[in-house]
Amino acid sequence: MARIELDLAHAYRRDPQQDSDYALLPLKMTFEDGGAYALLGPSGCGKTTLLNIMSGLVTPSQGSVLFDGKDVTRATPQERNIAQVFQFPVIYDTMTVAENLAFPLRNRKMPQEQIKKRVGAIAEMLEMSGQLNQRASGLAADAKQKISLGRGLVRPDVSAVLFDEPLTVIDPHLKWQLRRKLKQIHHELKLTLIYVTHDQVEALTFADQVVVMTRGRAVQVGTAADLFERPSHTFVGHFIGSPGMNFLSGQVHNETFSIGGAQMRMPTDRGLPDGTFKLGVRPEYVRIAAADAPGALPMTVVQVQDVGTHTILTATREQHLIKARLPADSTPLVAGDAVWLQLMGEHTCFYKNEEIVA
């Protein structure tokens, strides 16, 4: 296992002149030995490029990669002792499950008795003990991907295991089982695991620390609670959560937030100067309020969606849309109704130039 330190930028074109020329804008980041991390973001945000730089498949155009303090920027994946699991299964169809799992260990001349013991342990973790003697060619896609996962995890001396969207080919109803298994395996083996995904559920349930990326930037690193409760960038607020965070642009003046002709008193502990800010509040923290209640805005109901366990209310005020996630037994409302929504509270955040300020 290794502590991985990055201080780099990367562009696929020569002589980059502007931010859009970079696949990865300058970043400094550390992945601690034995940690479980996820790189989360939409397609094209740079997360796979970052993973491939860590593995040695891509050399950064600027900066360095350190493993346990040693510069490995130009070292090969073999020299870094990296295991990587890709989006689609990479296995030998002519071999049995046991032979596939043992292959990385045989290449390293591990004694046969140790190979058998290690393969048995990994197979048990992946619930494949009963399939060890089956040929891989006859297995379903999800079982083949479990073999790929096992081959990445089987080496006890590996510096890190890197996963590039490994559950893409897995049926949705099986994904939660494999996520649970990977989490369990991490706790048991204490390997450094780094997991690339565009699925926030995968990232937040698997990783202890999530790196949220957009347009080549790492905009926040934190726990699931950090990303939900205090998004450091408006992109994180939009991307994390279902629905995402509400944002309303308004003016702060004399500790009052003005929006669409209405005013709300600011919380006394925010201390914002006068100026233009974005108010951000999660739908989970928006509540129906009494008329003229402090911190509430009068709005008009646009849509009410009953999703069984809760209701999603969409309301508007002068082109500003707000979504509220309300209990299923909330007061019945229909489109066109007037409603006051509580927006100010302890969970409300404020942003300037897309970055959190309070």
C-alpha positions in Angstrom: 0.0 0.0 0.0 1.1 3.5 -0.7 0.5 7.2 0.2 0.0 8.9 -3.2 0.8 12.6 -3.6 -0.1 14.6 -6.7 1.1 18.0 -7.7 0.4 18.3 -11.4 -1.5 19.5 -14.4 -2.1 17.7 -17.8 -2.9 18.8 -21.3 -3.2 16.5 -24.3 -2.3 19.3 -26.6 1.1 21.0 -26.8 1.6 24.5 -25.4 -1.7 25.0 -23.6 -2.7 28.6 -23.3 -6.0 28.7 -21.5 -8.0 26.6 -19.0 -10.0 24.8 -21.8 -6.7 23.4 -23.2 -6.2 21.3 -20.1 -7.7 17.9 -19.3 -6.6 18.5 -15.7 -6.0 22.0 -14.3 -3.2 22.4 -11.7 -4.1 20.4 -8.6 -2.4 19.2 -5.4 -3.9 16.2 -3.7 -2.9 13.4 -1.3 -4.4 9.9 -1.1 -3.5 8.4 2.3 -2.2 4.9 2.7 -5.2 2.5 3.2 -7.9 5.0 2.3 -11.0 4.5 0.2 -11.5 7.3 -2.3 -13.8 8.1 -5.2 -13.3 10.4 -8.1 -16.8 11.6 -8.9 -17.9 13.8 -11.8 -19.7 13.9 -15.2 -18.1 12.4 -18.4 -15.2 14.4 -19.6 -14.4 16.1 -16.3 -10.9 14.5 -16.1 -11.4 11.7 -13.5 -10.2 8.9 -15.8 -7.2 11.0 -16.9 -6.3 11.5 -13.2 -6.7 7.8 -12.5 -4.4 6.9 -15.5 -1.8 9.3 -14.3 -1.7 7.6 -10.9 -1.5 4.2 -12.5 1.3 5.2 -14.9 -0.7 4.8 -18.1 -0.4 8.5 -18.7 2.5 10.8 -17.9 1.5 14.3 -16.7 2.5 17.1 -18.9 3.4 19.1 -15.8 4.3 18.2 -12.2 5.0 15.0 -10.3 3.5 11.9 -8.8 4.9 10.5 -5.5 4.4 7.1 -3.9 5.5 7.1 -0.3 7.6 10.1 -1.0 9.4 8.5 -4.0 9.0 10.2 -7.4 7.3 7.8 -9.8 6.2 10.3 -12.4 7.8 8.4 -15.2 7.6 4.9 -13.7 5.6 2.2 -15.4 2.5 0.6 -13.8 4.6 -2.5 -13.0 7.2 -0.4 -11.3 4.5 1.3 -9.3 3.0 -2.0 -8.3 -0.5 -0.9 -9.3 -3.6 -3.0 -9.9 -6.2 -1.5 -12.1 -9.8 -2.8 -12.8 -11.4 -1.4 -15.9 -15.0 -0.7 -17.1 -15.3 -4.0 -18.9 -14.0 -7.5 -17.7 -10.4 -8.3 -18.5 -10.0 -12.0 -17.9 -8.9 -15.2 -19.6 -11.9 -17.1 -20.8 -10.0 -20.4 -21.2 -9.0 -20.4 -17.6 -11.1 -21.3 -14.6 -12.2 -18.7 -12.0 -9.4 -20.0 -9.7 -6.8 -19.8 -12.4 -7.8 -16.3 -13.3 -7.5 -15.2 -9.7 -4.2 -16.9 -9.2 -2.6 -15.5 -12.4 -1.2 -12.3 -10.9 0.3 -14.3 -7.9 1.9 -16.9 -10.2 3.5 -14.2 -12.2 5.2 -13.0 -8.9 6.3 -16.6 -8.1 4.3 -16.8 -4.9 4.4 -20.3 -3.3 1.5 -22.5 -4.4 0.2 -23.0 -0.9 0.0 -19.2 -0.4 -1.7 -18.8 -3.8 -4.4 -21.3 -2.9 -5.0 -19.6 0.5 -5.2 -16.1 -1.0 -7.4 -17.2 -3.9 -9.7 -18.9 -1.5 -10.0 -15.8 0.7 -10.8 -13.5 -2.2 -13.3 -15.9 -3.7 -15.1 -16.1 -0.4 -15.2 -12.3 -0.1 -16.7 -12.1 -3.6 -19.1 -15.1 -2.9 -17.5 -17.1 -5.8 -16.2 -20.1 -3.7 -18.6 -22.4 -5.5 -17.5 -21.3 -9.0 -13.7 -21.7 -8.6 -13.5 -24.7 -10.9 -15.8 -23.2 -13.6 -14.4 -21.9 -16.9 -14.7 -18.1 -17.1 -16.1 -18.4 -20.7 -19.4 -19.7 -19.4 -20.1 -17.1 -16.8 -22.4 -14.1 -17.0 -21.0 -10.6 -17.4 -21.4 -9.7 -13.7 -19.5 -12.8 -12.6 -16.7 -12.0 -15.1 -16.4 -8.5 -13.7 -16.3 -10.0 -10.2 -13.3 -12.0 -11.4 -11.7 -8.7 -12.6 -12.3 -7.2 -9.2 -10.8 -10.2 -7.6 -7.7 -10.1 -9.7 -7.2 -6.5 -8.7 -7.6 -7.3 -5.0 -5.7 -10.7 -4.8 -2.2 -9.2 -4.5 -1.5 -8.5 -0.9 1.6 -6.3 -1.7 -0.1 -4.0 -4.2 0.5 -0.2 -3.7 -3.1 0.7 -4.7 -6.1 -0.7 -6.5 -7.6 1.7 -9.1 -11.2 1.1 -10.3 -12.4 2.8 -13.5 -16.2 2.6 -13.4 -16.1 -1.2 -12.7 -19.8 -1.7 -12.2 -21.0 -0.4 -15.6 -21.7 -3.9 -17.0 -23.4 -5.0 -13.8 -27.2 -5.3 -13.6 -28.6 -2.5 -11.5 -30.1 -4.8 -8.8 -26.6 -6.4 -8.3 -24.7 -3.2 -8.1 -25.6 -2.5 -4.4 -24.3 -6.0 -3.5 -20.9 -5.4 -5.1 -20.7 -1.9 -3.6 -21.3 -3.5 -0.2 -18.7 -6.2 -0.9 -16.1 -3.7 -2.0 -16.6 -1.7 1.2 -16.3 -4.9 3.3 -13.2 -5.9 1.4 -11.6 -2.5 2.1 -12.2 -2.8 5.8 -10.8 -6.3 5.8 -7.7 -5.8 3.6 -6.9 -2.2 4.3 -5.8 -1.6 0.7 -5.6 1.9 -0.8 -8.6 1.9 -3.1 -9.4 4.7 -5.7 -12.7 4.4 -7.5 -13.8 6.4 -10.6 -17.5 6.9 -11.2 -20.1 9.3 -12.5 -22.7 7.8 -10.1 -23.0 9.7 -6.8 -24.6 6.7 -5.0 -21.7 4.5 -5.9 -19.2 7.2 -4.8 -20.9 8.2 -1.5 -21.6 4.6 -0.4 -18.1 3.3 -1.3 -15.7 6.0 -0.4 -14.5 7.5 2.9 -13.4 10.6 0.9 -15.0 11.8 -2.4 -13.2 14.0 -4.9 -15.8 15.9 -6.9 -14.5 17.0 -10.3 -15.7 19.2 -13.1 -14.0 20.6 -16.2 -10.6 19.4 -15.2 -10.8 20.8 -11.6 -11.2 19.1 -8.3 -13.7 21.4 -6.7 -14.1 19.6 -3.3 -12.7 16.7 -1.4 -14.8 15.5 1.6 -17.0 13.0 3.2 -20.6 12.4 2.1 -21.8 14.7 4.9 -19.3 17.4 3.9 -20.6 17.4 0.3 -24.2 17.4 1.3 -24.2 19.8 4.2 -21.6 22.3 3.0 -20.8 22.2 -0.8 -17.8 24.4 -1.3 -18.8 25.1 -4.9 -22.1 25.5 -6.6 -21.3 22.6 -8.9 -21.1 20.2 -5.9 -24.5 21.5 -4.7 -26.0 20.8 -8.1 -24.4 17.5 -8.7 -24.8 15.9 -5.2 -28.4 15.2 -4.1 -31.6 14.3 -5.8 -32.9 16.9 -6.5 -29.8 19.0 -6.3 -29.3 22.2 -4.2 -31.5 25.2 -4.8 -29.7 28.4 -5.8 -31.2 31.9 -5.7 -29.3 35.1 -6.7 -30.0 38.1 -4.6 -28.7 41.2 -2.9 -27.4 41.5 0.6 -27.9 44.9 2.2 -27.9 45.8 5.9 -28.1 42.1 6.9 -31.1 41.6 4.6 -31.3 39.3 1.6 -33.5 40.7 -1.2 -34.8 38.6 -4.1 -37.6 39.2 -6.5 -39.0 42.2 -4.6 -39.1 40.3 -1.3 -36.7 40.5 1.7 -35.5 38.0 4.3 -33.4 38.8 7.3 -30.0 37.2 7.3 -28.9 34.8 10.1 -26.9 36.9 12.6 -23.8 34.6 12.4 -23.2 34.9 8.6 -21.6 38.4 8.6 -21.8 39.0 4.9 -20.9 42.4 3.4 -23.3 44.2 1.1 -23.3 42.8 -2.5 -24.6 40.1 -4.8 -24.6 36.6 -3.5 -26.2 33.2 -4.3 -28.3 31.6 -1.5 -28.1 27.8 -1.5 -30.4 25.5 0.3 -31.0 21.8 0.0 -34.6 20.7 -0.9 -34.5 18.6 2.3 -34.2 21.7 4.4 -37.0 23.8 2.7 -40.2 23.7 4.6 -43.7 25.2 4.3 -43.9 28.2 6.6 -46.6 30.6 7.9 -47.2 33.8 6.0 -44.6 36.5 6.7 -42.5 34.0 8.8 -38.9 35.2 9.3 -36.6 33.7 6.6 -39.5 32.6 4.3 -40.5 33.7 0.8 -44.0 33.9 -0.8 -44.0 31.6 -3.9 -46.4 30.0 -6.4 -46.7 26.2 -6.7 -45.7 24.9 -10.1 -45.8 21.2 -9.6 -46.3 18.6 -6.9 -44.8 15.1 -7.4 -45.8 12.3 -5.1 -43.0 9.7 -5.1 -44.4 7.6 -2.3 -42.0 8.1 0.6 -42.0 11.9 0.1 -43.4 14.7 -2.1 -41.3 17.0 -4.4 -42.8 20.4 -4.5 -41.7 22.9 -7.2 -42.5 26.6 -6.6 -41.5 29.8 -8.4 -41.0 33.5 -7.7 -40.2 35.8 -10.6 -38.3 33.1 -12.6 -36.6 31.7 -9.5 -37.4 28.0 -9.0 -37.3 26.2 -5.7 -37.7 22.5 -5.0 -38.7 21.2 -1.6 -38.6 17.6 -0.4 -41.6 17.3 1.9 -43.0 14.5 4.0 -45.6 12.4 2.3 -48.3 13.6 4.8 -47.7 17.3 4.1 -50.5 19.7 3.5 -52.0 19.0 0.1 -51.1 21.6 -2.6 -51.8 21.9 -6.3 -50.3 24.0 -9.1 -51.3 27.6 -8.8 -51.5 27.6 -5.0 -49.7 30.4 -3.0 -47.2 29.1 -0.4 -44.6 30.5 1.9 -41.3 28.5 1.9 -38.7 28.7 4.7 -35.3 29.2 3.0 -33.2 30.7 5.8 -31.9 28.4 8.5 -28.8 26.8 9.9 -28.3 24.7 6.7 -28.4 27.7 4.3 -25.2 28.5 2.5 -24.1 31.6 0.6 -21.8 31.7 -2.5 -19.8 34.4 -4.3 -18.3 33.6 -7.7 -19.6 30.0 -7.3 -17.5 29.5 -4.1 -18.9 29.2 -0.6 -18.4 32.2 1.6 -20.8 31.6 4.5 
